Amino acid sequence: MARTIIGLNSPMAVKRYSGLLAVDVGRTSYFNRKFMGVGPESMMPIQRLDELTNNAGEQITYDLSYQLKMQPVEGDAPLENKEEALQFATDTVYIDQLRDGVNAGGRMTRKRTLHDLRAISRKRISEWWARVFDELFFMYLSGARGVNPDFVYPLSYTGFANNALTAPDQYHLLYSGGVANAAAITAGDKLSLTDIDKAVAVSEMMGGGTQAIPQIQPIMINGEEHYVLVMHPFSAYDVRTNAATGQWLDIQKAATTAEGRSNPIFTGSLGMYNDVVLHKHKAIITFNNYGTGALTAARQLFLGNQAAVCAFGSPGTGLRFDWTEETKDLGNQIVIATDSICGIKKCTFNGLDFGVMALDSYCVSPAPNTTWPVGGID
């Protein structure tokens, strides 16, 4: 009886696994799954740009149009020659190739196991890609590598594809407790709802109008304006266990009843406070040199619309990922390689951040018998 077999190096297998890999990564990656929209019209913190998927090029340029600021012409006074010119600021994201490879072993290794090594490889590779993208998003949005010990990227990492990590500017960096800088952080400056109120107030009054300071634009969900705060799990614990008046125990966690709760931004959230949807994630960037130089801190991310962009090219298949299988050692070993042509960048215009504010807080493990994980790979 004849059987249809899609074997090693079959174009059908490559295309199929390339497509499945893109689906897997989209489902697994935190930012892809919750906060990414496609195109400049999407109202999400991360905007995916696909202009280079089917076109040649290494960069995508996008613009910010500033508000008009001329004084009105009153009465019958002439308007001619007083017209205001449109003002734009421009940002650019570059793309480059990222690659990963898995050796599925030799014939005897594959003979000794009942596992489908190709399927297992795809699962492990998709998890790896999701982790890589999430680490990149956290680093770019934070403007720093930090000291997170469990990243695949080294402590010396500064970015790729000509998209450098850029530190938050003075308008987009806040500190818990009302202190003015990192050196003033103390053990009492843990994250609280008061800090979230402060971030909302600052974002609402920031720039706009006649100032050339980009204002954080809220995310529109069913006509309602929202922001997102992604916290370190230790900082989320500090917020949730704060029993002071006006803190967590005194508020209504409204995400379950909010309009638009089916939106992925609300999925898995801790709740909503002051129209800010609260999330937590272990990959929040951490530091170990705050205060007098030895205090640990976490950089919470206060997100609005278009905080960052993610641009994709194509390896020639029309897909965002490519899958290649080859043999080594005279056909004994199967090697699987995957790659993606992409670029990630925090949106900045004229040196100022656009859709993200950093909120740095003292952060420490709530378990006294554990130590803060520091280090990472050099």
C-alpha positions in Angstrom: 0.0 0.0 0.0 1.4 3.4 -1.0 2.1 6.0 1.6 2.6 9.7 1.3 5.9 10.6 3.1 7.2 14.2 3.5 10.8 13.5 4.3 14.0 15.4 5.2 14.6 18.5 3.0 11.2 18.3 1.4 10.0 21.8 0.4 6.6 20.9 1.8 8.1 20.1 5.2 10.1 23.3 5.3 7.1 25.4 4.4 4.9 23.6 6.9 7.3 23.8 9.8 8.1 27.5 9.0 4.4 28.3 9.3 3.9 26.2 12.4 6.9 27.9 14.1 5.4 31.3 13.5 2.1 30.2 15.1 3.8 28.6 18.0 5.9 31.6 18.8 2.9 33.9 18.5 1.1 31.8 21.1 4.0 31.4 23.4 5.6 34.8 23.5 4.2 37.1 26.2 4.4 40.3 24.1 3.2 38.7 20.9 0.3 37.1 22.6 -1.0 40.0 24.6 0.3 43.3 23.4 1.1 43.2 19.6 -1.0 44.6 16.8 -0.3 44.7 13.1 0.3 48.0 11.3 0.4 51.7 12.3 -3.3 51.8 12.8 -3.4 49.2 15.7 -3.9 50.6 19.2 -1.5 48.3 21.0 1.8 48.7 22.9 3.7 46.8 20.3 3.2 47.4 16.6 4.3 44.8 14.1 5.6 46.2 10.8 5.5 43.8 7.8 6.5 46.2 5.0 9.7 44.2 4.4 8.2 40.8 4.4 7.9 40.8 0.7 10.1 43.7 -0.2 13.8 44.3 -0.2 15.4 46.6 2.4 17.0 46.7 5.8 15.0 49.5 7.6 11.6 50.9 8.1 11.0 54.5 8.8 7.9 55.8 10.6 6.8 59.3 11.6 5.2 61.2 14.4 3.1 64.1 13.4 3.1 66.9 16.0 0.0 68.9 16.9 -0.5 72.3 15.4 0.4 75.1 17.7 -0.3 78.4 15.9 -2.4 81.1 17.5 -5.8 81.5 15.8 -6.2 84.4 13.4 -9.1 86.4 14.7 -11.8 88.4 12.9 -11.0 89.6 9.4 -7.2 89.6 10.0 -5.5 88.0 7.0 -4.4 84.4 7.3 -2.3 84.4 4.2 1.4 83.8 4.8 0.6 82.9 8.4 -0.1 79.3 7.8 1.6 76.8 9.9 3.9 74.1 8.5 3.3 70.5 9.4 6.0 69.2 11.8 7.2 65.6 11.8 9.6 63.5 13.8 11.1 60.4 12.4 12.3 57.1 13.8 13.8 54.1 12.1 14.0 50.4 12.9 16.6 48.1 11.3 16.3 44.4 10.6 18.9 41.7 10.7 19.0 37.9 10.9 18.7 35.9 14.1 19.4 32.2 13.9 19.1 29.0 16.1 20.1 25.5 15.5 19.4 22.0 17.0 21.3 18.8 16.4 18.7 16.0 16.6 21.4 13.3 17.0 22.7 10.4 14.9 20.9 7.4 13.6 21.4 5.3 16.7 20.2 8.1 19.0 17.0 8.4 16.9 16.7 4.6 16.9 16.8 4.3 20.7 13.8 6.6 21.3 10.2 6.6 20.3 10.0 10.4 20.4 9.5 12.4 17.2 12.7 14.4 17.3 11.5 16.7 14.6 8.3 17.6 16.6 10.3 17.9 19.8 12.8 20.2 18.1 10.0 22.4 16.8 8.6 22.7 20.3 11.9 23.5 21.9 12.8 25.9 19.1 9.5 27.7 19.3 9.9 28.1 23.1 13.4 29.5 22.5 12.2 32.0 19.9 9.4 33.2 22.2 11.9 33.6 25.1 14.3 35.6 22.8 11.6 37.9 21.6 10.4 38.6 25.1 13.9 39.3 26.4 14.5 41.7 23.5 11.2 43.5 24.2 11.9 43.9 27.9 15.5 45.1 27.2 14.5 47.6 24.5 11.5 49.0 26.4 13.6 49.3 29.5 16.6 50.7 27.7 19.0 48.4 29.6 20.1 44.8 29.9 20.0 44.8 33.7 21.4 41.9 35.8 18.7 39.3 35.2 20.5 36.0 35.6 18.3 33.7 33.4 18.6 35.6 30.1 20.1 34.0 27.0 21.7 37.4 26.3 25.0 38.4 28.1 25.2 41.2 30.6 27.2 43.2 28.0 24.4 43.1 25.5 23.6 46.5 23.9 21.2 45.7 21.1 21.3 44.4 17.5 20.7 45.4 13.9 21.8 49.0 14.6 18.9 49.3 17.1 20.8 50.3 20.2 19.3 50.1 23.7 18.4 53.6 24.8 18.0 54.7 28.4 14.7 56.4 29.4 14.8 60.2 29.0 14.1 62.5 31.9 10.4 62.8 31.1 9.8 59.0 30.9 11.5 57.8 34.1 9.9 57.8 37.5 11.0 56.4 40.9 8.8 54.9 43.6 8.4 56.9 46.8 8.7 60.2 45.0 12.6 60.2 45.1 14.4 62.0 42.3 17.0 59.5 41.2 18.3 55.9 41.6 20.8 56.9 44.3 17.9 58.2 46.5 16.1 54.8 46.5 15.7 53.2 49.9 14.3 50.0 51.2 11.0 51.8 51.8 10.5 52.7 48.2 8.6 49.7 47.1 6.0 49.9 44.3 2.5 51.0 45.5 -0.8 52.2 44.0 0.4 55.7 44.7 3.1 55.2 42.1 0.6 54.0 39.6 -1.5 57.1 40.2 1.6 59.2 39.7 2.4 57.5 36.4 -1.1 58.1 35.1 -1.1 61.8 36.2 2.3 62.4 34.6 1.4 60.7 31.4 -1.9 62.7 31.1 -0.1 66.0 31.5 3.1 65.2 29.6 3.9 67.3 26.5 1.3 67.6 23.7 0.0 70.9 22.6 2.7 73.4 21.8 5.5 71.3 23.5 7.7 69.1 21.4 7.5 66.3 24.0 5.6 63.2 22.7 2.7 62.4 24.9 2.0 58.8 25.9 -1.2 57.8 24.0 -3.5 55.5 25.9 -4.6 52.2 24.4 -8.2 52.3 23.1 -10.3 49.3 24.0 -14.0 49.5 23.0 -13.8 53.3 23.2 -12.2 53.3 26.7 -8.7 54.6 27.4 -6.4 52.3 29.2 -2.7 51.9 30.1 -0.8 48.8 31.0 1.7 48.3 33.8 3.9 45.3 33.7 5.5 44.6 37.1 8.1 42.3 38.5 6.5 39.5 40.5 8.1 40.7 43.7 6.8 44.2 43.1 3.3 42.8 42.3 3.5 41.1 45.7 4.4 44.4 47.4 1.3 46.0 45.8 -1.1 43.2 46.6 0.0 42.9 50.2 0.0 46.6 51.0 -2.6 46.9 53.7 -2.3 50.7 54.1 -5.4 52.8 53.6 -6.2 53.4 49.9 -3.9 50.6 48.7 -4.8 47.1 47.3 -7.3 45.9 49.9 -9.4 49.1 49.4 -9.8 49.0 45.7 -12.1 47.0 43.3 -10.2 44.9 40.9 -12.2 45.8 37.8 -10.6 43.9 35.0 -13.1 41.0 35.2 -16.0 43.4 34.6 -14.4 46.0 32.4 -15.7 46.6 28.9 -13.5 44.9 26.4 -12.4 42.3 28.9 -12.1 39.8 26.0 -9.2 41.8 24.6 -5.9 40.0 25.1 -4.6 42.9 27.2 -7.0 41.8 30.0 -6.2 38.1 29.8 -4.2 37.0 32.8 -4.1 40.4 34.3 -4.0 41.0 38.1 -6.8 43.5 37.9 -7.3 47.1 36.9 -6.7 50.3 38.9 -7.2 53.8 37.6 -7.8 52.5 34.1 -4.4 50.8 34.3 -4.4 47.0 33.5 -1.9 45.4 35.9 0.3 42.5 34.7 3.4 40.8 36.1 6.3 39.0 34.4 9.6 37.5 35.6 11.6 39.0 32.8 11.2 42.6 34.1 14.6 44.2 34.0 16.4 44.3 37.4 19.3 46.2 38.8 21.6 45.7 41.9 23.2 49.1 42.3 20.5 51.4 43.5 20.5 53.5 46.7 23.9 53.5 48.2 25.0 51.2 45.5 23.9 47.8 46.7 20.1 47.9 46.7 18.1 45.8 44.3 15.5 47.4 42.0 13.1 46.5 39.2 12.1 48.6 36.2 8.3 48.3 35.9 7.0 49.3 32.5 4.1 51.7 32.1 2.9 51.2 28.5 0.6 53.1 26.2 0.1 52.9 22.5 3.1 52.3 20.2 5.7 51.8 22.9 7.8 49.7 20.5 7.9 48.3 17.0 8.8 44.9 15.7 9.7 44.7 12.1 10.0 41.5 10.1 11.7 40.7 6.8 11.5 37.4 5.0 14.1 34.8 4.3 12.5 34.3 0.9 9.6 32.1 1.8 7.1 34.9 2.5 7.0 33.8 6.2 8.5 35.4 9.3 10.5 32.3 10.1 12.5 29.9 8.0 13.1 26.2 8.8 16.0 24.2 7.3 17.0 20.6 7.8 20.3 19.1 6.7 22.4 16.1 7.4 26.0 15.9 8.8 28.6 13.2 9.3 27.8 11.6 5.9 24.1 11.6 6.6 24.3 10.2 10.1 23.1 13.3 12.0 20.1 15.6 11.4 20.6 19.3 12.0 17.7 21.7 12.2 18.3 25.4 11.7 15.7 28.2 12.1 16.1 31.9 11.4 14.1 35.1 11.4 14.9 38.5 9.8 13.6 41.0 12.3 14.3 44.1 14.3 12.9 45.5 17.6 13.1 49.1 18.8 11.6 51.3 21.5 9.8 54.2 19.7 11.8 57.4 20.2 11.3 60.7 18.4 14.0 63.4 18.7 15.6 61.6 21.5 12.4 61.2 23.6 10.5 58.0 24.3 7.0 57.9 23.0 4.8 55.1 24.4 6.5 53.8 27.5 7.5 55.2 30.9 9.9 53.4 33.3 8.9 53.2 36.9 11.9 52.0 39.1 11.2 50.6 42.5 13.0 48.9 45.3 12.4 45.2 44.8 13.4 42.3 47.0 12.2 38.7 47.5 9.4 38.4 50.0 11.0 35.1 51.3 13.7 36.0 53.8 15.5 32.7 53.2 16.1 33.4 49.5 18.6 35.8 48.0 18.2 38.1 45.1 19.2 36.4 41.8 22.0 38.4 40.3 24.6 37.6 37.7 23.9 36.4 34.3 26.2 35.3 31.5 29.2 37.5 30.6 
